[in-house]
């Protein structure tokens, strides 16, 4: 496994921070009874208005938010509910994914033609210069409609030391169908290389994950136990078009998560045995995966990329050999599929079933069975 695996715990913390920072600002709700359920708390928050524009069309900050606090109180409260739900999933595996999505969908919505305060450009270094600007306060977030249904841009609104309001884009989008938070630049939330799908409690690779620069060597797989990663893997090195390639699969236990990966690599240095060095390739293939324990689907994920990986937040470490991984790889050229299939056939793994789709000769179907 790649040597950057020890960054996964840090990445998970970044995702939780991203969820907190993109939490909604919501109107004031009556004080909850001492023994309120999460559902009652969400319902109370949902009673808020969904528009930040007053009747005459000018932009105004709702009165309950007139505060000098760094984070708007209701932004903090909604973030707390989301974070509590994720921790509940981590510790007891009974978090409510629908509740998380409802929290995000209670955010105020800005139509594409709604007036907004003065815009400030998002710095290349991200939100940090804005979040820590001297005198700035009362930060909160809204959803702005886009041309795509169920897709929203997340905007940050804040006040300066004189009470004047500004807004900036965050480069973060929300897709309501899956409860997906992702970065428009393809580099993942907070440039971690991962996005977060709340509908499955899934930490998943973005379109342009940074680990590509660090390549792959077999030694990584033997050192993963040092960062509490326990996985099984299958390697399929093959030759095609004068180049060395490798497709590799993983499944197993990651820090606080169960997950799986498929990687497509190009050889950059050939060494004897299995000691060659590989880099993530510029060739992106449409790949899919479904991870099961028995007949129970843990998660599914599909994307067009060189590295497809997903990790579900889970307190229980499921043994790699108890997991079943199935999915597809859509090749662009028949010759490359055939070279790969020849290597799969040569290896003859008894627990790895595969076939080329009868209707689409470029589609490779696989199933890595549990032992």
BAVEXLUM-10396 format. One line per field, with one value per residue (C-alpha): residue number from 1; residue in three letters; z, x, y. Coordinates in steps of 0.2 Angstrom, whole numbers, plus 5000, padded with zeros to 4 digits. Layout:
<sites>
k <- [NUM|...] .
r <- [ALA|...] .
z <- [Z|...] .
x <- [X|...] .
y <- [Y|...] .
</sites>
This chain:
<sites>
k <- [1|2|3|4|5|6|7|8|9|10|11|12|13|14|15|16|17|18|19|20|21|22|23|24|25|26|27|28|29|30|31|32|33|34|35|36|37|38|39|40|41|42|43|44|45|46|47|48|49|50|51|52|53|54|55|56|57|58|59|60|61|62|63|64|65|66|67|68|69|70|71|72|73|74|75|76|77|78|79|80|81|82|83|84|85|86|87|88|89|90|91|92|93|94|95|96|97|98|99|100|101|102|103|104|105|106|107|108|109|110|111|112|113|114|115|116|117|118|119|120|121|122|123|124|125|126|127|128|129|130|131|132|133|134|135|136|137|138|139|140|141|142|143|144|145|146|147|148|149|150|151|152|153|154|155|156|157|158|159|160|161|162|163|164|165|166|167|168|169|170|171|172|173|174|175|176|177|178|179|180|181|182|183|184|185|186|187|188|189|190|191|192|193|194|195|196|197|198|199|200|201|202|203|204|205|206|207|208|209|210|211|212|213|214|215|216|217|218|219|220|221|222|223|224|225|226|227|228|229|230|231|232|233|234|235|236|237|238|239|240|241|242|243|244|245|246|247|248|249|250|251|252|253|254|255|256|257|258|259|260|261|262|263|264|265|266|267|268|269|270|271|272|273|274|275|276|277|278|279|280|281|282|283|284|285|286|287|288|289|290|291|292|293|294|295|296|297|298|299|300|301|302|303|304|305|306|307|308|309|310|311|312|313|314|315|316|317|318|319|320|321|322|323|324|325|326|327|328|329|330|331|332|333|334|335|336|337|338|339|340|341|342|343|344|345|346|347|348|349|350|351|352|353|354|355|356|357|358|359|360|361|362|363|364|365|366|367|368|369|370|371] .
r <- [UNK|UNK|UNK|UNK|UNK|UNK|UNK|UNK|UNK|UNK|UNK|UNK|UNK|UNK|UNK|UNK|UNK|UNK|UNK|UNK|UNK|UNK|UNK|UNK|UNK|UNK|UNK|UNK|UNK|UNK|UNK|UNK|UNK|UNK|UNK|UNK|UNK|UNK|UNK|UNK|UNK|UNK|UNK|UNK|UNK|UNK|UNK|UNK|UNK|UNK|UNK|UNK|UNK|UNK|UNK|UNK|UNK|UNK|UNK|UNK|UNK|UNK|UNK|UNK|UNK|UNK|UNK|UNK|UNK|UNK|UNK|UNK|UNK|UNK|UNK|UNK|UNK|UNK|UNK|UNK|UNK|UNK|UNK|UNK|UNK|UNK|UNK|UNK|UNK|UNK|UNK|UNK|UNK|UNK|UNK|UNK|UNK|UNK|UNK|UNK|UNK|UNK|UNK|UNK|UNK|UNK|UNK|UNK|UNK|UNK|UNK|UNK|UNK|UNK|UNK|UNK|UNK|UNK|UNK|UNK|UNK|UNK|UNK|UNK|UNK|UNK|UNK|UNK|UNK|UNK|UNK|UNK|UNK|UNK|UNK|UNK|UNK|UNK|UNK|UNK|UNK|UNK|UNK|UNK|UNK|UNK|UNK|UNK|UNK|UNK|UNK|UNK|UNK|UNK|UNK|UNK|UNK|UNK|UNK|UNK|UNK|UNK|UNK|UNK|UNK|UNK|UNK|UNK|UNK|UNK|UNK|UNK|UNK|UNK|UNK|UNK|UNK|UNK|UNK|UNK|UNK|UNK|UNK|UNK|UNK|UNK|UNK|UNK|UNK|UNK|UNK|UNK|UNK|UNK|UNK|UNK|UNK|UNK|UNK|UNK|UNK|UNK|UNK|UNK|UNK|UNK|UNK|UNK|UNK|UNK|UNK|UNK|UNK|UNK|UNK|UNK|UNK|UNK|UNK|UNK|UNK|UNK|UNK|UNK|UNK|UNK|UNK|UNK|UNK|UNK|UNK|UNK|UNK|UNK|UNK|UNK|UNK|UNK|UNK|UNK|UNK|UNK|UNK|UNK|UNK|UNK|UNK|UNK|UNK|UNK|UNK|UNK|UNK|UNK|UNK|UNK|UNK|UNK|UNK|UNK|UNK|UNK|UNK|UNK|UNK|UNK|UNK|UNK|UNK|UNK|UNK|UNK|UNK|UNK|UNK|UNK|UNK|UNK|UNK|UNK|UNK|UNK|UNK|UNK|UNK|UNK|UNK|UNK|UNK|UNK|UNK|UNK|UNK|UNK|UNK|UNK|UNK|UNK|UNK|UNK|UNK|UNK|UNK|UNK|UNK|UNK|UNK|UNK|UNK|UNK|UNK|UNK|UNK|UNK|UNK|UNK|UNK|UNK|UNK|UNK|UNK|UNK|UNK|UNK|UNK|UNK|UNK|UNK|UNK|UNK|UNK|UNK|UNK|UNK|UNK|UNK|UNK|UNK|UNK|UNK|UNK|UNK|UNK|UNK|UNK|UNK|UNK|UNK|UNK|UNK|UNK|UNK|UNK|UNK|UNK|UNK|UNK|UNK|UNK|UNK|UNK|UNK|UNK|UNK|UNK|UNK|UNK|UNK|UNK|UNK|UNK] .
z <- [5000|4997|5010|5012|5020|5037|5032|5032|5050|5047|5032|5041|5053|5039|5032|5049|5049|5032|5037|5052|5042|5029|5041|5039|5047|5053|5061|5080|5087|5104|5117|5117|5131|5141|5133|5115|5102|5087|5076|5087|5086|5067|5066|5077|5066|5050|5056|5050|5035|5019|5011|5016|5006|5014|5005|4996|4988|4997|5006|5025|5040|5050|5067|5077|5069|5074|5084|5085|5088|5076|5070|5069|5084|5073|5061|5076|5083|5066|5064|5082|5077|5061|5070|5084|5071|5063|5080|5083|5067|5072|5089|5088|5069|5070|5064|5053|5036|5031|5047|5040|5023|5031|5041|5025|5016|5029|5024|5017|4998|4986|4969|4955|4952|4970|4976|4986|4996|4989|4983|4989|4978|4986|4988|4980|4997|5002|5015|5029|5025|5025|5041|5050|5043|5057|5063|5052|5062|5061|5047|5040|5024|5011|4996|4979|4965|4950|4932|4938|4948|4966|4964|4975|4977|4995|4998|5014|5021|5034|5042|5043|5059|5053|5051|5032|5024|5010|5002|4994|4985|4994|4979|4988|4981|4989|4979|4988|4980|4989|5002|4993|4998|4985|4979|4962|4958|4959|4973|4987|5002|5009|4996|5005|4989|4996|4996|5009|5004|5019|5012|5015|5028|5014|5012|4994|4982|4972|4953|4956|4972|4977|4981|4962|4964|4976|4965|4971|4977|4984|5000|5004|5006|5019|5030|5031|5048|5055|5053|5058|5040|5038|5020|5007|4989|4972|4959|4940|4931|4912|4896|4883|4869|4874|4892|4909|4918|4934|4940|4959|4971|4990|5003|5022|5038|5038|5053|5059|5042|5031|5013|4996|4982|4963|4956|4938|4937|4924|4927|4928|4934|4930|4944|4946|4953|4960|4965|4950|4954|4947|4946|4945|4926|4916|4909|4918|4916|4921|4936|4949|4966|4978|4995|5004|5020|5016|5007|5016|5005|5014|5001|4982|4972|4954|4945|4930|4937|4939|4958|4964|4983|4996|5015|5026|5044|5055|5073|5068|5059|5047|5043|5025|5021|5026|5013|4995|4982|4965|4951|4933|4924|4907|4895|4881|4870|4867|4866|4884|4891|4882|4889|4907|4905|4900|4916|4926|4918|4920|4939|4941|4958|4964|4974|4959|4946|4931|4913|4899|4896|4883|4876|4879|4874|4883|4900|4912|4927|4942|4959|4973|4984|5003|5010] .
x <- [5000|5006|5017|5005|4992|4998|4989|4972|4968|4973|4962|4947|4949|4949|4933|4925|4931|4925|4907|4908|4913|4900|4886|4870|4865|4847|4834|4832|4821|4813|4824|4823|4817|4830|4827|4824|4828|4839|4824|4816|4831|4832|4813|4816|4830|4820|4807|4819|4817|4825|4828|4841|4832|4819|4803|4811|4825|4839|4852|4851|4857|4843|4841|4844|4862|4867|4882|4900|4904|4917|4905|4886|4878|4866|4880|4889|4874|4870|4888|4887|4872|4881|4897|4888|4879|4896|4903|4888|4891|4909|4906|4890|4887|4869|4871|4857|4863|4846|4847|4864|4856|4841|4853|4862|4845|4839|4852|4846|4845|4850|4843|4854|4847|4846|4856|4871|4883|4899|4910|4928|4938|4943|4962|4972|4977|4959|4947|4960|4965|4946|4942|4956|4954|4956|4939|4929|4915|4898|4903|4889|4885|4871|4867|4866|4856|4865|4860|4861|4846|4850|4868|4872|4887|4891|4894|4902|4895|4903|4904|4919|4923|4912|4897|4898|4894|4904|4902|4915|4914|4921|4925|4914|4898|4883|4874|4858|4854|4868|4872|4889|4901|4915|4927|4925|4943|4944|4957|4945|4939|4952|4964|4965|4961|4945|4927|4913|4897|4885|4872|4884|4896|4909|4926|4930|4943|4941|4944|4962|4969|4986|4994|4996|5013|5020|5017|5017|5029|5026|5035|5020|5009|5020|5021|5003|5001|5012|4997|4984|4979|4976|4972|4972|4978|4978|4991|4990|5005|5005|5012|5003|5008|5026|5023|5022|5005|4998|4980|4979|4964|4963|4950|4950|4953|4958|4959|4941|4935|4932|4936|4942|4953|4956|4972|4979|4997|5011|5028|5042|5057|5058|5066|5068|5053|5039|5050|5046|5041|5024|5016|4997|4993|4986|4974|4957|4945|4927|4927|4915|4915|4903|4909|4899|4900|4890|4874|4875|4880|4892|4894|4896|4905|4909|4920|4931|4949|4965|4962|4945|4945|4931|4931|4916|4916|4914|4920|4921|4936|4929|4942|4948|4944|4926|4923|4917|4922|4914|4913|4918|4932|4928|4943|4946|4955|4951|4970|4973|4958|4965|4982|4975|4964|4978|4987|4972|4970|4988|4987|4972|4966|4953|4943|4943|4930|4929|4922|4921|4904|4894|4886|4901|4918|4927|4919|4928|4917|4925|4921|4934|4926|4927|4936] .
y <- [5000|5018|5026|5040|5029|5036|5052|5044|5048|5066|5066|5060|5074|5086|5079|5081|5099|5102|5096|5107|5122|5119|5117|5128|5144|5141|5152|5152|5138|5136|5129|5110|5099|5091|5074|5079|5066|5070|5070|5083|5094|5093|5097|5112|5118|5115|5128|5141|5152|5146|5163|5176|5190|5201|5206|5222|5211|5219|5208|5208|5197|5190|5198|5182|5182|5200|5194|5197|5179|5171|5158|5161|5152|5142|5138|5130|5122|5113|5108|5100|5090|5084|5080|5071|5060|5055|5051|5040|5031|5029|5022|5012|5011|5018|5035|5043|5047|5055|5066|5073|5076|5085|5097|5102|5104|5116|5128|5145|5144|5158|5158|5161|5179|5184|5199|5196|5207|5213|5198|5194|5182|5166|5166|5152|5146|5143|5149|5152|5170|5175|5165|5173|5191|5204|5210|5198|5189|5180|5168|5157|5147|5147|5136|5144|5136|5130|5125|5107|5100|5095|5103|5119|5130|5133|5152|5159|5176|5186|5203|5215|5225|5239|5227|5227|5211|5201|5184|5172|5156|5141|5130|5117|5110|5100|5087|5083|5066|5057|5070|5073|5087|5089|5102|5109|5109|5090|5090|5085|5094|5106|5098|5082|5072|5065|5070|5065|5056|5058|5046|5032|5039|5037|5045|5043|5049|5065|5066|5073|5065|5071|5054|5051|5060|5047|5032|5014|5001|4984|4989|5000|4985|4977|4992|4996|4988|5002|5014|5001|4996|4978|4973|4960|4964|4957|4963|4961|4968|4967|4974|4984|4996|4995|5000|4991|4993|4986|4985|4982|4979|4981|4977|4978|4988|5006|5018|5019|5013|4998|5001|4995|5002|4999|5007|5009|5011|5014|5007|5020|5009|4990|4979|4961|4951|4962|4977|4988|5006|5013|5030|5034|5035|5050|5037|5037|5023|5022|5010|5004|4994|4987|4980|4967|4957|4942|4948|4965|4979|4990|5004|5006|5019|5023|5036|5039|5040|5031|5027|5022|5021|5023|5020|5019|5026|5012|5007|4988|4982|4969|4956|4958|4939|4942|4955|4953|4965|4966|4979|4984|4992|5000|5000|5012|4999|4981|4977|4984|4974|4958|4960|4963|4948|4937|4941|4938|4921|4917|4920|4910|4916|4904|4917|4930|4928|4938|4939|4951|4958|4949|4965|4977|4969|4983|4980|4969|4962|4955|4948|4945|4933|4931|4916] .
</sites>
